[in-house]
């Protein structure tokens, strides 16, 4: 019998979706289908990347569709469908419209790709991944949100630029909700294994931490007609690769908590082991008193959004 390639479905063929398709093809993670309600957009973007296949080079097939039946038998589904942020909007402002989209997409995933690992990118992230898990009914380990991996990368990149070192040598950990209440854990940030607190003043680190929390809004304000897409795409594909290759990577993402950090039944950005079993383990790191207080504030913000979702779903 021929070996079946993994199938990756990207729901939403906007800037993030198109970039993810290119990245997945470059990494040859499997065959890729772009799905979008806008006629011609997923077909055009997939064909455009396909034309570059010999140059990449890649053996991945790429197709586009306006029909959710294209989700059939997907191994990974990454959802970016939804209204993007505009200048002056918070992630929470997107709650009402994007919930309706996530509910519709989740119902199609449940029907056509019942064994998929689902990665949600749509904002407000923590509430949307919570809604996705409720709608699909999938085990929580198979539904995760692209949050902490991006937030941690943003923090690390800004630290690297300030110190003047390679970004690949900086490791950072940002926990909590994917929003203004996210919690950069400064004492866990290192450059080449050296604590960043030995390389930068506390004042500079605090400025970087604040800029990290507002990083998405900063990009939105600069672009004026859209939101960040390169770094979110890179982050989501990083998660998909860890799953498809069973890499057991330690990745910070929005995962369902079951008592860890004193939280139960909510999604939050926390470090996890991500492999072929999905979110295989939530790793609990020690938080000092200040960090715990900030994390609790972030959780309360997530909780209020999820309570809204519960009301919309009738429970």
C-alpha positions in Angstrom: 0.0 0.0 0.0 1.3 3.5 -0.8 2.2 5.7 2.2 -0.3 8.4 2.8 1.1 11.9 3.1 -0.1 14.1 6.0 -2.8 16.5 4.9 -2.8 20.1 6.2 -5.9 22.2 5.9 -5.6 26.0 6.2 -8.9 27.6 6.9 -8.6 31.2 5.8 -6.6 32.2 2.8 -5.7 35.7 3.8 -2.2 36.9 4.6 -1.6 34.4 7.3 -3.1 31.5 5.4 -1.1 32.2 2.3 2.1 32.6 4.2 1.5 29.3 6.1 0.9 27.5 2.8 4.3 28.7 1.5 6.0 27.7 4.8 4.4 24.3 4.9 5.4 23.7 1.3 9.0 24.8 2.0 9.2 22.4 4.9 7.4 19.6 2.9 5.1 18.9 5.9 2.5 17.3 3.7 -0.1 18.1 1.1 -1.8 21.4 1.6 -5.3 22.7 1.0 -6.3 26.3 1.4 -10.0 26.9 2.2 -11.8 30.3 2.1 -15.2 31.6 1.3 -13.9 34.2 -1.1 -14.0 32.7 -4.6 -10.7 32.5 -6.3 -8.5 33.5 -3.4 -7.5 30.0 -2.1 -7.3 28.7 -5.6 -5.1 31.6 -6.8 -2.7 31.5 -3.8 -2.3 27.7 -3.9 -1.6 27.8 -7.7 0.9 30.7 -7.2 2.9 28.7 -4.7 2.6 25.5 -6.8 4.2 27.4 -9.7 7.2 28.0 -7.5 7.5 24.3 -6.5 10.5 23.5 -8.6 12.3 26.5 -7.2 11.5 25.9 -3.5 11.9 22.8 -4.2 8.9 20.9 -2.8 6.9 17.8 -3.6 3.9 19.0 -1.6 0.7 19.3 -3.5 -1.3 22.5 -3.1 -5.0 23.1 -3.8 -7.6 25.7 -3.0 -11.3 25.4 -2.3 -14.4 27.3 -1.3 -16.0 24.2 0.0 -15.5 22.9 3.5 -15.7 19.3 2.3 -12.1 19.9 1.3 -11.3 19.4 5.1 -11.9 15.7 4.6 -9.4 13.5 6.5 -7.1 16.4 7.4 -4.4 15.6 9.9 -3.9 19.2 10.9 -6.3 22.1 10.6 -5.1 25.6 11.2 -7.8 28.2 11.5 -7.1 31.9 10.7 -10.6 32.7 9.4 -12.1 35.8 10.9 -12.0 39.6 10.9 -8.5 41.0 11.4 -7.8 43.9 13.7 -7.9 47.4 12.5 -6.2 50.5 14.0 -7.8 51.3 17.4 -9.4 47.8 17.8 -8.5 45.5 20.6 -8.5 41.7 20.1 -11.6 41.6 22.3 -13.5 43.8 19.9 -13.5 40.9 17.4 -15.4 38.6 19.8 -18.9 38.7 18.4 -18.2 38.3 14.6 -15.3 35.9 15.0 -17.2 33.6 17.3 -19.8 33.0 14.6 -17.1 32.1 12.1 -15.3 29.8 14.6 -18.6 28.0 15.4 -19.3 27.4 11.7 -15.7 26.2 11.0 -15.7 24.0 14.1 -18.8 22.2 13.0 -17.3 21.4 9.6 -14.1 20.2 11.2 -16.0 17.9 13.6 -17.8 16.4 10.6 -15.0 16.1 8.0 -11.8 15.9 10.0 -12.7 14.1 13.3 -9.1 13.0 14.0 -7.3 16.3 13.2 -5.1 18.3 15.5 -6.6 21.8 15.4 -4.6 25.0 15.8 -6.6 28.3 16.2 -5.0 31.6 15.3 -8.2 33.7 15.1 -8.6 36.5 17.7 -9.5 36.9 20.5 -7.3 33.8 20.6 -8.0 32.4 24.1 -11.8 32.7 23.7 -11.8 31.4 20.1 -9.7 28.3 20.9 -12.0 27.6 23.9 -15.0 27.9 21.6 -13.4 25.6 19.0 -12.9 22.9 21.6 -16.4 23.2 22.8 -17.9 23.1 19.3 -15.8 20.2 18.0 -16.0 18.2 21.2 -12.4 17.1 20.5 -10.2 16.1 23.4 -8.5 19.3 24.7 -5.0 17.9 23.8 -6.1 18.0 20.1 -7.2 21.7 20.1 -4.6 24.4 20.9 -4.1 28.1 20.2 -1.2 29.9 18.7 -0.4 32.4 21.4 2.6 32.0 23.7 4.8 30.8 20.9 4.3 34.1 19.1 4.4 36.2 22.3 7.6 34.6 23.4 9.2 35.0 20.0 8.3 38.7 20.0 9.8 39.2 23.4 13.0 37.3 22.5 13.4 39.2 19.2 13.1 42.6 21.0 15.6 41.5 23.7 18.1 40.3 21.0 17.8 43.6 19.1 18.5 45.6 22.3 21.5 43.5 23.4 22.8 43.2 19.8 22.9 39.5 19.5 21.4 36.8 17.2 17.7 36.3 17.8 18.2 32.5 17.6 20.4 32.6 20.8 17.6 34.2 22.9 15.1 32.1 24.8 12.0 33.7 26.3 8.8 32.6 28.1 5.6 34.6 27.9 2.5 33.2 29.6 -1.1 34.1 30.1 -3.7 35.3 27.7 -2.9 36.5 24.2 -3.5 40.2 24.8 -2.4 43.2 26.8 -2.4 41.2 30.1 0.2 38.6 28.8 3.0 37.9 31.3 6.7 38.0 30.1 8.6 36.0 32.7 11.8 38.1 32.7 13.9 35.8 34.9 13.4 32.9 32.5 14.8 34.9 29.5 18.3 34.1 28.5 20.8 34.9 25.8 23.1 32.1 25.1 22.2 30.7 28.5 23.0 34.0 30.2 20.1 35.5 32.2 19.0 38.7 30.4 18.9 40.4 33.8 22.7 40.3 33.7 22.8 41.9 30.3 20.2 44.6 30.4 18.9 47.0 33.1 15.6 46.3 34.7 14.3 49.6 33.2 15.1 48.5 29.6 13.6 45.0 30.2 10.4 46.5 31.5 10.1 48.7 28.4 10.6 45.6 26.2 8.0 43.7 28.2 5.5 46.4 27.7 6.3 46.7 24.0 5.8 42.9 23.7 2.3 43.1 25.2 1.4 45.8 22.6 3.4 44.3 19.7 0.3 43.2 17.7 -1.2 46.7 18.0 2.0 48.3 17.0 2.0 46.2 13.8 -1.6 47.0 13.1 -1.0 50.8 13.5 1.9 50.6 11.1 0.1 48.5 8.4 -3.2 50.5 8.8 -5.1 48.0 6.6 -4.4 44.7 8.4 -2.6 42.9 11.2 0.6 40.9 11.7 0.9 37.8 9.4 4.5 36.7 8.9 5.2 36.0 12.6 1.8 34.4 13.4 2.2 32.1 10.3 5.7 31.1 11.4 4.4 30.4 14.9 1.5 28.2 13.7 3.6 26.2 11.3 6.1 25.7 14.1 3.4 24.0 16.1 2.1 22.0 13.2 5.6 20.7 12.5 6.1 19.6 16.1 2.9 17.6 15.9 3.4 16.1 12.5 7.0 15.1 13.2 6.3 14.1 16.9 9.2 16.4 17.9 8.2 16.6 21.6 9.1 20.3 21.4 8.7 22.5 24.5 6.4 25.2 23.1 4.4 27.9 24.8 0.9 27.8 23.4 -2.7 28.3 24.5 -3.6 24.9 26.1 -6.5 23.8 28.3 -5.5 23.8 31.9 -6.8 21.1 34.2 -5.6 22.4 37.6 -2.2 23.5 36.6 -1.3 27.0 37.9 -4.5 26.8 40.0 -6.7 27.0 36.8 -9.2 24.5 35.5 -11.3 24.5 32.3 -9.7 27.5 30.6 -7.2 28.0 27.8 -4.0 30.0 28.5 -0.6 30.4 27.1 1.7 28.0 29.0 4.7 25.9 28.2 3.8 22.4 27.0 5.3 19.3 25.3 3.9 19.3 21.8 4.3 16.0 19.8 2.3 13.4 18.0 -0.2 13.1 20.8 -0.9 16.8 20.5 -0.5 18.8 23.8 1.1 15.8 25.6 1.9 17.6 28.9 1.5 21.0 30.5 4.8 22.1 32.1 4.4 24.0 35.4 7.2 26.5 36.0 7.7 28.2 39.3 6.1 31.7 39.5 7.1 34.2 42.2 4.5 36.3 44.0 4.5 39.1 41.4 4.4 36.8 38.4 1.5 34.8 40.0 -0.5 38.0 40.5 0.0 39.1 36.9 -0.9 35.6 35.7 -4.1 35.6 37.7 -5.1 39.0 36.3 -4.5 37.6 32.8 -6.6 34.5 33.6 -9.5 36.7 34.8 -9.5 38.5 31.5 -9.6 35.2 29.6 -12.3 33.9 32.0 -14.6 36.8 31.2 -14.3 36.1 27.5 -15.0 32.4 27.9 -18.0 33.1 30.0 -19.4 35.1 27.1 -18.8 32.1 24.9 -20.6 29.9 27.3 -23.6 32.1 27.2 -23.7 32.2 23.4 -23.6 28.4 23.4 -26.3 28.1 26.0 -24.4 26.9 29.0 
